[in-house]
Amino acid sequence: ALSNVPPLRNYFLEEENYKSIQRPPGDIMFLLVQRFGELMRKLWNPRNFKAHVSPHEMLQAVVLCSKKNFQITKQGDGVDFLSWFLNALHSALGGTKKKKKKLGFLPPWGGSPGPPTSELSVPQPAEEKAQLLQNSEYQEMMVESTFMYLTLDLPTAPLYKDEKEQLIIPQVPLFSILAKFNGATEKEYKTYKENFLKRFQLTKLPPYLIFCIKRFTKNNFFVEKNPTIVNFPIT
């Protein structure tokens, strides 16, 4: 999917864009940049003899640079890999965490202000909410931050079967789960100390959005997958 993002693709198609970047002696992270650039040029080579391209060298670089946190023989979390991969490329190309120093391919994700959140710690019942808001401890607080991807929450899957003794696979439109970022929808977050009600609002959209749909939940016994189908608008 990253190979179809024009700023990222165009940056790595030209090796001259990153060939002269100086790295400390013994730094292995630049190997990830070289292998990803080679893979990108193989994918977009109009003279390819075969219809498929082997990413074996790229996978070996991922295993080496991630210190075996991501391995070829072991299934991992795609969101964790994407976060690590983009940050590793950014760091290997001389980027920093400062907003003023960005690389040619990072503004589609990292250059836009992310969702400011309003945090409100309010216990139940709801009738006490108006009174508690008068106290400074329960005043709303707004925080503005940047984001790399947006996490979308799915509705809870049904527990019971329908009248035909079949499990119902629910469907939800994309716009329904995007309502999390409309600035009005509240969601409760619990910690070991207190509870928070948060509202999210996007103040500025980047050229490209990455959606992370949370399907897996873990408990003490197993990992459960939410089979809800998300309908994407075609037009």
N, C-alpha and C positions, 0 to 999 in steps of 0.2 A: 504494500500500500504506500509506503514512503517513496518508492520509486516513481509514483505518479504525481508527486507534489512538485510542481515546476521549479520553485526556488531551490529546493533541496536537490532535485535531479540535476539542474543546470550547474549548480555549484560543484558537484562531484564528477560531472562529465568532463570538466576541464581540470586536468591534474595540475596545471600551473596555478590554480587558485590556492592550493595548500602545499605545494611541493617545497616552497622556500621557507615554511614555518620552522623556526628553531625550537627544538625540544631539549631538555636536559639529558646528559649522557645516561644511558641505561634505561631510559623511559620506554616502556613497552606499549603504552596506550596509543601512540601514533600508529602502531601496526593495525589497530582497528580502523583508523581513517583510511589507510592504504588499501586494506582488504575490501572495505565498503565501497571505495571509489572504483576498484577493479570490478567488483560485482555490478555496480551501476553501469559501467561502460560495456560489460558483457550483455546486460539485459537490453540495452538500447543500441547495440551494434547492428546496423542494417545488413551486415554481411555474415550473420550467424549461419553456420552450416546446419546446426540442429535447432529444433524448436524449443529445447529446454536448456537451462544453464545450471551447472552444479555450484551450490554455495558452500562447498566443503571447506575451502580455505577461509571463508568468512566465519563459518561456525567454529573452526579451530581458533581463530583470533578472539572470538567471543569467550570461549572457554578459558583461554589464557589471560585475557585482560580482566575478566570478571573474577579471577582467582577461583575458578570452578564453581562459582555460585550458579551459573547457568551452564548446563551440560547437554551434550548431544543425546545421550542415552536416558535422560531423566526429564520428565515433563515439568515445566515450570509455569509460573503465573505470567501471562502476557502483559499485564499492566506494569508489573515490576520490571520486566525486561525492557519495555518501551521507555520507562522513566530512566532506567540506568543507561540505556543505549544512547538516548539523546543527550543526557548530561555528560556521558563519557566522550561523545563526539565533540561537544561544546568545549569541554576542558582540554581535550587533546589538541584542539585547533587554537588554543591560546585564549579561550574565553574565560570570563570570570563571572561571579554572581552579581556584579554591579550592573545596574540598568544601562549605564552609559556605554559599556563595552559589550557589543553584541556582534555576532558573526552574520555572514550573508544569508544563512539559511534559518536562523533561529527566530526572527521576528514573527513568522506565521503562528508560533505558539507562545514564545516567551516575551514578546514585546508589547503585549496588550494587558491593560489592567484587569485583574480578575474580579471575582464576585465579592463585593463588600458584604460583610455579614453583620447582622444585628443579633447580639447575644442577650438573652433575657432569662434569668434564673427565677422561675416562678413555680412554687409547689402547688399541689392540688388542695382544696377544690378551686374551681375557676372563679367563684364569687369573691375570693380574697385578692384576686389579681389587681383590681383597681386600687385597693388600699395599699397593697405592697408596692405598687409603682410610685407611690409618693416617697418611699424611702430611697436614699441614695444607693443602697446596696442592690436594688433591683432595677436601677435605671438602665435603659437601653444603651448599648455601646456599638458603634459602627467601626468596622475594621476593613480597610481596603488592601487587597493582595492580588498578586498575579497568579496565573494558573497555567499548567501545561495541558491538562485535559479536564473535561467535566465528567463527574461521576453521577450517573443516573440510577435512581432506585426503582425497582420493579414492585408492583403490588404483590401481596402475599398470595402464593398459589393456593387453590382450594384444597381442603383436606378430604372431602367426601366425594364419592362417585355420583354420577347422575342417575336418572331412572333406568338407563340401559346398562348399568353396572360398568360404565367406562369412565376413566378419569378425564376430566375436562381440562383441556389446554387453553387457558385464556389468551386473549389477544388485546393488546393495548396500542393505541397510536403513539407515535413519537412525540407529538405535541403535548400529550397528557403527562408524560414523565418529564418533559422539559418545563412544565409548570413549576417545578422546584425553584427555578431561577426567575420567577416573575416578580419577585420582591414582596409578595403577599403571603405565599404559602409558608407555613411554619413547620419545622420538624424538630422533634425533641432529641437531644443528645445527652446521654447519661455518663457520668464519671463516678469514681469512687467517693467523691466529695459532694457533688451537687449535680443538678440537672440544668440544661440550657435549652432554650428555644431559639432556633436560628432561622433567619430569613436570608435568602441569597438573591442578588440582583446583578445582572451583567451591565456594566457601564459602557463598555466598548468591546466590539467584536473583532477578533483577529481575522486575517484572510482565510484561515483554515481552522476548523474545530475538530477535536478528537473527543469522541464520546466513549466513556467506559461504563458499560451496563453491568451492574453488580448482580450476578446470577448465583454465586456460590456463598453459602453460609456454613460456618463451622460450629460444631458443638463438641461435647466431650467424647462423642462416639464416632461420628462420621461427618463427611462433607455432603451437603445437600444442594442440589441444583434446581433453580427455579426455571421451569420450561416455558414461561410466558413468551409469546411471540410478539415482537415489536414490529409494527407496520410502519415502514418508511414511505414518505410521499415520493411518488415517481416523477410527477411533474411539478 
